[in-house]
Amino acid sequence: MTLPASPPDAPAPEAEIAKVIGDLDSITQALLTVLPPSKPWQRQLLLHLREADRKLQVLRMMIAMGRDPKETADAADQLQLTLRTANVYVGAGRVDMGTKTAVQLAFSLGHRITLAFPM
């Protein structure tokens, strides 16, 4: 017997959210490592990714410290806003397809994190 799939907007269990946060961290770190700062669009994207990395660390600390759910939701929203900015930036520019796909995946993972911490 299998359990029915949860709706896409339903909050995810803690283990799944931990995996999503880890996946987002891996993608962000990989992009920060691989992306050279030789072109203006790369330098701008690196700024967005560094900011997302900082906000991801803040979110992790809030979760680990057991902070107020509203504060954690605010941190998740701030992370998503940064990822949305990076996603819009790569969508409008001359970014290679691999980088664009990675940023879109990061944005999608950020959205899942935001759904896990409702206001």
Secondary structure as the mmCIF struct_conf table of DSSP 4:
data_model
#
loop_
_struct_conf.conf_type_id
_struct_conf.id
_struct_conf.beg_label_comp_id
_struct_conf.beg_label_asym_id
_struct_conf.beg_label_seq_id
_struct_conf.end_label_comp_id
_struct_conf.end_label_asym_id
_struct_conf.end_label_seq_id
HELX_LH_PP_P HELX_LH_PP_P1 LEU A 3 PRO A 7
TURN_TY1_P TURN_TY1_P1 PRO A 8 ASP A 9
BEND BEND1 ALA A 10 ALA A 10
HELX_LH_PP_P HELX_LH_PP_P2 PRO A 11 PRO A 13
HELX_RH_AL_P HELX_RH_AL_P1 GLU A 14 VAL A 34
TURN_TY1_P TURN_TY1_P2 PRO A 37 SER A 38
BEND BEND2 LYS A 39 LYS A 39
HELX_RH_AL_P HELX_RH_AL_P2 PRO A 40 MET A 65
TURN_TY1_P TURN_TY1_P3 GLY A 66 GLY A 66
HELX_RH_AL_P HELX_RH_AL_P3 PRO A 69 ALA A 92
TURN_TY1_P TURN_TY1_P4 GLY A 93 ARG A 94
HELX_RH_AL_P HELX_RH_AL_P4 MET A 97 ALA A 116
BEND BEND3 PHE A 117 PHE A 117
#
